[in-house]
Amino acid sequence: MYDLTILGGGPAGVAAGVYAARKKLKTIFITAEWGGQSVVSEDIQNWIGFSHIPGIKFAEVLKEHLLAYAGDSVLVKGGGYAQSVTKKDAGFVVKTDKGEYETKTVLITTGSHRRKLEIPGAAGFENKGITYCASCDGPLFAGKDVVVIGGGNAGFETAAQLLAYCKSVTLLNRSGEFKADPVTVEKVLANPKMKAIKNAVPAEIKGEKFVSSIVYEDANTKEHLEIPAEGIFVEIGFMPATDFVKGLVEMNQYSQIIIDPRTQKTSVSGIWAAGDASDVLYHQNNIAAGDAVRALEDIYMYLHTK
């Protein structure tokens, strides 16, 4: 019986793992991969303590930090996917594709997966002009013409970030109406460097070594139009990796786990969540790590004052 099971190897999971080790909690740490979504970023510039770090190196640093502290307290199980969490007596049984583990508490930090742009040319230009993280990669496109795909709040917030340093930002919205808040839309579109095109359905990405343009179809006329672009930021939603606890903990309409923002507790006593798997307002590496530490502090108090 473990004191704690941590699921997920991104910034949230690793931060919690380090704290669990320091507090000598008997912990099993289960992850299929290290680093979270940022592992695909060529240059992360907002992780505190590093002026810049490649995504792959970021994953290595996280793993090294946890292993340096794990000792006899934290058992690291790599390459495993969580399949289910079920209640058993005073604790839980966590089932993965590698085995089953009994635990008193669970911290879910499994993150989410961004929806990919699935049009001709897209797969070949990932990390070569196509990116899914403005806060990670935006500064790399300073002084360049870029395109944002997606007309929700995430799309307009991404555009707002990029306007600080890009030459121009063009946003493509599939329908005739934006999903973003009207106030946000008005404020972002007021910038003279900003342009938005409605009824624009992405059709193809073009380039040689790097992205040079995007072709979109006008949903009304069916005409194909091409826009020069050196960077394409995709904001078409994401899918939280929470299927394994559906029906167990309370979730919102986006399948994010609803948490108490003071403690990270879920609707089920003994289960906490942090990072992109939760319904936290902002999704950032630093925020995820901090939220996981808050959860770990609460888990420690739960285990020792119960």
N, C-alpha and C positions, 0 to 999 in steps of 0.2 A: 504494500500500500504506500503510494507516494503522497507527500504533502500537497504537491502541486504538479499539474501537467500544463506545460506551455506549448501551444500549437502555433507554429509559424516562425520563420527565420528572418524576418525583416527587421527594421530598426526597433519596432515595438517589442517583438519577441526577444530580441537579443538584450535590449535594455532591461527587460524584466528578468531575463536569465542571469544577467550579471548581478542584479540586486538580490535575486533568490540565492545565488551562491554566497554572496557576502553575508546574508542573513542565515546561512546554513539550513535552508529549507531542503528537504529531500525531494528533489525535482527531476522530472523527466521532460526533456526538451525535444519536441518532435517537429521536424521540418523537411519538406521535400526539396527545398532549395534555399539559398541564402541571398539576402539583400533586398528582397521585395521588388516592386516595380522599377525602382531606380537602377537596377542592374543593367538595364538596356541603355542608360544614358551615357553619352561619351564623356561628359564633363559636368559633374554636380558641383555647384558653386554656392549652395546655401546650407550645407551641412556644417553645423557649428564646430569650429576647431580645425577645419580644412578650408583654405581659400578656394581650392578646387580639387576634385578627385574623380577619376573615371568610375563608372558604375560597377565594373567588374572588380576593381580594386576596393571599392566601397564594401562590396559583399565579402571580400577577403578580410578586410579590417574588422568587420562585425564578427565574423567567425573567430578570428584570432583573439579578439577581446573576450569573447565568452569562454573559449577554451582555456585562456590564461587564468580564469577565475574558477572554472567549473569544479576542479578538485574532486573531492568525494561527494560533493553535494548535488551537482547537476550532471545527470546522465544524458548525453547528447545522442539522439537517434536521427541520423540523416537519411534522406531518401524515402521518407514515409509520408503518406497522405492520410489525413483524418477521414474516416468513413462515418463514424457515429459517436455520439456521447449519450449515454443512458444512465439514469439514476440507479444506484444500488445501495441499499441500506443508508448509511450516513454519508456516502460519497458517490462516486461515479465510476463507470467503466468507459474508457476511451478505446475505441476500436480503430485501428489503422490497417493498411494493406500489409503491414509487417507483423502485427500482433495486437494483443489486448492488454490494457494496463488499468489497474485500479488506483484511484486517486481521491484524495479528500476535496481538492479544489481544482478548477480548470480556468486557465486564462486563454482566451481565443484572440490570436493576433494574425489570423490567416490572410488578412488583406483583401485585395480585390484584383480583378483583371480588367484592364481597359478593353472596350470594344475596338476591334481592329478595323481599319479601313480596307475593305475587300473589293478593290477595283483593279483593273490591269495596271501593272507597274508599282503598286503600293508595296508589296512584299519585298521587292528588290531594293527599294530606297529607304527602308527603315534604318535609322541612324545615319542616313546619307541625305538628310534633308527633311525626312518625315520623323516627327517626334510626338510624343504623347505627354510631355511635361514642360510647360512654359517656365515654371519656376526653376526647373533643373537646367534646361537648355536654352532658354530665351536669350540670355546675354551673348550666346555664340552667334546670334543673327543680328547683332547691332549694325545699323546702317543698311540693312537689306530689306527687300520687299518680301513680305510673307503673307501666307493665307491661313486663316483659321476655319476649320470645318466644324459646324455646330452652332445652332442659334439659341441654345439654352443659357442659363446663368453661367455655367462653366465656360462656354464659348466666349461670351462677352467679357467675363473676368480675365480669361486668357488674353483676349485682345487688349484689354486695359493694361495688363502687365507689359505686353509687347510694344505698346505705343510709347513706352518710356525710352526705348532705344532703337526700334526698327524704323526704317525709312518710310514704309507704308504698311498698313494692315488691311487686308480684304477678308471679310467674313462671308462664307457661303452658307446659306440656310435652305434646306430642302423644300420647305413649304412657304406659303405666302404670309405666314405669321411667325413672329419670334416667340419662343417659349420663355425667354428671359423676362425678368421683371421690367415693366415699362420704364421705370425710373433709371434702371441700369442701362437699358438700351439707349435712352435719350442722352444720358451723360456720355457714354462711350462714343456714340455716333457724332457727338458735337466736336470731337477732335478732328481737325482738318486733314490729318494723316489717315483717317479711318473711312472705310467704305464697306457697305454690306449689300449683298446681292441675294434677293429672295428667289424662291423657286429654282434654286441652283442645285442640281443633283450631280455630285462628283462622278466622273466617268473614266478618267485615266490620268496617271501620273507620267510625266515625261522627263527625260534627262539622259545624261551619259554616266559620268562617275557619281554625280550628285543631281538632285532635283533641279530642274530648270523651269518647269511649268506644270500647271494642272488644267485639265480639260473638264468642263462641266456641261451638262445638258440642261437647257432651259425647259422646265417641266411643262410650260404652256405651249411653246413653239416647237419643241423637240430639237431646236438648233444646238449644235455643239460649239462652244466658245472656249478659247484658250487664254489663260492668264499667266504671265511670267511670274515665277516665284522661286526664291532660293531656299525657302523654308515653308513647311506645311505642318501646322499644329492641329492635331485631331482631338476633338472634344465631343464625341458622340456617345458618351456614357460609359459606365463600367458595371461590372458584375461582381458583387461581394462574394467571397469564397466562404459561404455560410450554409450551403445545402445540408451539410452533415448535422446541423443542429435545428433544422426546420421542424417546427412542431414541439420543440423543447423550450426554446427561449423566445421571448416576444421580439418581433421584427417589424420594421416599417414597410411601406409599399415597395421599397427598393431592395428588400431582403437584407437591409443593414440591421444589425442587432441593436436594439434600443438599450441605452445604458443611462445610469445615473451619473451626470457629469461631475459630481463631487467625488465619486468613489470608483466609477467605471463598472459598478455592479450591474448585472442583467436582471431580468425578471425572476430568475431562478437562484435561490440562495446557494452560494458555493461556486457560481460561475461568473466570471468577469470577461470583459472584452475591451480591446483597445485598437487604435489604428483604423484603417479603411474598412474593416469588417464591422465597425460600429457606426452609429449614426452621428458621430461627432461632426461639427459644422465644417471644419476645414481639414483637408487631407494633405498633410505635409510630413516629411520624415521626422523633423524635430518635434512636431506636435505629437506624432504617434509614439515616439520614444518617451516623451514626458508623460503622456497619458498612461503608458504601460507601467512606468515607475509609480505613478499614483495608484494604479491597480495593485501593484505588488505590495505597496505599503499597507493597503487596506486588506489584502489577502493575509499578510503577516499578522495583523491585528485580529483578523477573523480566526486564524488558527490558534493564536495564543491567548485569546480572551474569551473564546467561545464557552 
